[in-house]
Amino acid sequence: MPETFAFRFGEFPSNLCFYTSGEDLFAGLDVVSFDQNTFPLFAKYAQPQHRVVWPAGEAHKDLSSIEQLLEVCLSAGLGRDSTLGGAGGGVVTDMAAFAASLYMRGCRLVLIPTTLLAMVDAAVGGKTGVDFGGYKNIVGTFYPANEVRIWTGALKSLSEREYLSGLAEVIKHGLLGANRVWDLVKEQRPAVLARQNSVLDELVREAVLFKARVVEKDLREVGERAFLNLGHTFAHALEAVLNFDGTLSHGEAVAWGMDRALSLGVRLGVTDPQWKDEVHELLTAYGYRLRLDGVLPEEVLGAMKNDKKKKSGTVRFVLQKSRGETLLQPVDDKLVLKTIQEGL
Ligand SMILES: NC(=O)c1ccc[n+]([C@@H]2O[C@H](COP(=O)([O-])OP(=O)(O)OC[C@H]3O[C@@H](n4cnc5c(N)ncnc54)[C@H](O)[C@@H]3O)[C@@H](O)[C@H]2O)c1
């Protein structure tokens, strides 16, 4: 039996289940979506009657993929009490969850995240969606999974780059107040990087539970959940300027963004400079690039202002006083520009 933690996100009960093997991951699922890379990982475990295997990658995170899955649900005669599954990274889990929220106005949903990012972030917390009209995640719903089934064994085949991308989000949870996560990433770096089983299991569990506790208090991001965007305002703007061309992974952009957010806080007199230095050292030790070339700071600032997360015309930055002490604040453009310049 998996170790299970029960949560309630808004009106949705949601269990986080930690598995020690891949064998039972697909029990009870009526239809499962994968991508081309995740289906082969599970070929020996997955025996659902019905499946969809999408091409891998963000380029396929669109309404036509959703339609494809809904068609399979319909032709398989699934009902509202049927269970739809999604086994893959954040692209697959976001889309499977979106489709489940639509099919018969909401059917049962089980997510099986297979990237570190999907385990500690995308699959937990109920945000679903697809890209549309050139905007990321602009169409979607809040629809937490009935169960998220986590098996860290799936991470063994993940590329170094994807692993480090997810690790930036794990480290972010450490900054925000997941104390055990912080201790592990600080003190066990070689084991973390080597994906050593016991350390990885604990790291993932603590990071996921941290996120789940935040979401439990604020599913629809009207308060504390926004803190999870630490570094993301900078990161999204940088990714937009780079046109998501693969120069940086999302996590690499988030690492750069967290470093920038703490520098901004120091400029404002909000952040303890020692804390900023400690985080900078840790991110550097993990190999994240915190100084980038070939990007114009004015373009990053411009992209930031277009960010869909801006509220009432003002970008609010997630800042920190120190570890676990986080706040939201609008900041003058000139200071933001200087902070961006310093990171390029
Ligand atoms: N819903 C949310 O709250 C939330 C939060 C963060 C990110 N996201 C979304 O998540 C997506 C990014 O997720 P991602 O980084 O997991 O990307 P992804 O789903 O594209 O996966 C990255 C790559 O790894 C491959 N892969 C997946 N699991 C593997 C494994 N175990 N072994 C080998 N290869 C594997 C995939 O096929 C893909 O090529 C974005 O679309 C983003 O918008 C959603």
The ligand as a MOL file (V3000), in Angstrom:
LIG
                    3D

  0  0  0     0  0            999 V3000
M  V30 BEGIN CTAB
M  V30 COUNTS 44 48 0 0 0
M  V30 BEGIN ATOM
M  V30 1 N -0.3150 23.0280 -13.2470 0
M  V30 2 C 0.6500 23.6360 -12.6210 0
M  V30 3 O 0.5140 24.1070 -11.4750 0
M  V30 4 C 1.9890 23.7420 -13.2840 0
M  V30 5 C 3.1140 24.1360 -12.5460 0
M  V30 6 C 4.3530 24.1600 -13.1790 0
M  V30 7 C 4.4550 23.8190 -14.5110 0
M  V30 8 N 3.3480 23.4500 -15.2030 0 CHG=1
M  V30 9 C 3.4330 23.0730 -16.6130 0
M  V30 10 O 4.2910 21.9520 -16.7120 0
M  V30 11 C 4.8780 21.9350 -18.0070 0
M  V30 12 C 6.3350 21.6070 -17.8750 0
M  V30 13 O 6.4630 20.3400 -17.2710 0
M  V30 14 P 7.7550 19.4360 -17.4570 0
M  V30 15 O 8.9510 20.2490 -17.1600 0
M  V30 16 O 7.5240 18.1930 -16.7140 0 CHG=-1
M  V30 17 O 7.7940 19.2380 -19.0360 0
M  V30 18 P 7.3310 18.0310 -20.0080 0
M  V30 19 O 6.0540 17.4680 -19.5930 0
M  V30 20 O 7.4420 18.5910 -21.3810 0
M  V30 21 O 8.4690 16.9370 -19.7780 0
M  V30 22 C 9.7870 17.2520 -20.1390 0
M  V30 23 C 10.3640 16.1770 -21.0560 0
M  V30 24 O 10.6990 15.0290 -20.2740 0
M  V30 25 C 10.1100 13.8670 -20.8560 0
M  V30 26 N 9.8810 12.9580 -19.7470 0
M  V30 27 C 8.8880 13.0070 -18.8380 0
M  V30 28 N 9.0820 12.1070 -17.8730 0
M  V30 29 C 10.2160 11.4380 -18.1990 0
M  V30 30 C 10.9430 10.3950 -17.5720 0
M  V30 31 N 10.5640 9.8830 -16.4090 0
M  V30 32 N 12.0660 9.9500 -18.1890 0
M  V30 33 C 12.4820 10.4990 -19.3640 0
M  V30 34 N 11.8500 11.5080 -19.9770 0
M  V30 35 C 10.7280 11.9750 -19.3930 0
M  V30 36 C 8.9050 14.3670 -21.5650 0
M  V30 37 O 8.4980 13.4920 -22.5660 0
M  V30 38 C 9.4080 15.6900 -22.1370 0
M  V30 39 O 10.1350 15.4610 -23.3090 0
M  V30 40 C 4.6100 23.2780 -18.6370 0
M  V30 41 O 3.6450 23.1370 -19.6300 0
M  V30 42 C 4.0790 24.1120 -17.4860 0
M  V30 43 O 3.1500 25.0910 -17.9090 0
M  V30 44 C 2.1250 23.3920 -14.6090 0
M  V30 END ATOM
M  V30 BEGIN BOND
M  V30 1 1 1 2
M  V30 2 2 2 3
M  V30 3 1 2 4
M  V30 4 1 4 5
M  V30 5 2 4 44
M  V30 6 2 5 6
M  V30 7 1 6 7
M  V30 8 2 7 8
M  V30 9 1 8 9
M  V30 10 1 8 44
M  V30 11 1 9 10
M  V30 12 1 9 42
M  V30 13 1 10 11
M  V30 14 1 11 12
M  V30 15 1 11 40
M  V30 16 1 12 13
M  V30 17 1 13 14
M  V30 18 2 14 15
M  V30 19 1 14 16
M  V30 20 1 14 17
M  V30 21 1 17 18
M  V30 22 2 18 19
M  V30 23 1 18 20
M  V30 24 1 18 21
M  V30 25 1 21 22
M  V30 26 1 22 23
M  V30 27 1 23 24
M  V30 28 1 23 38
M  V30 29 1 24 25
M  V30 30 1 25 26
M  V30 31 1 25 36
M  V30 32 1 26 27
M  V30 33 1 26 35
M  V30 34 2 27 28
M  V30 35 1 28 29
M  V30 36 1 29 30
M  V30 37 2 29 35
M  V30 38 1 30 31
M  V30 39 2 30 32
M  V30 40 1 32 33
M  V30 41 2 33 34
M  V30 42 1 34 35
M  V30 43 1 36 37
M  V30 44 1 36 38
M  V30 45 1 38 39
M  V30 46 1 40 41
M  V30 47 1 40 42
M  V30 48 1 42 43
M  V30 END BOND
M  V30 END CTAB
M  END
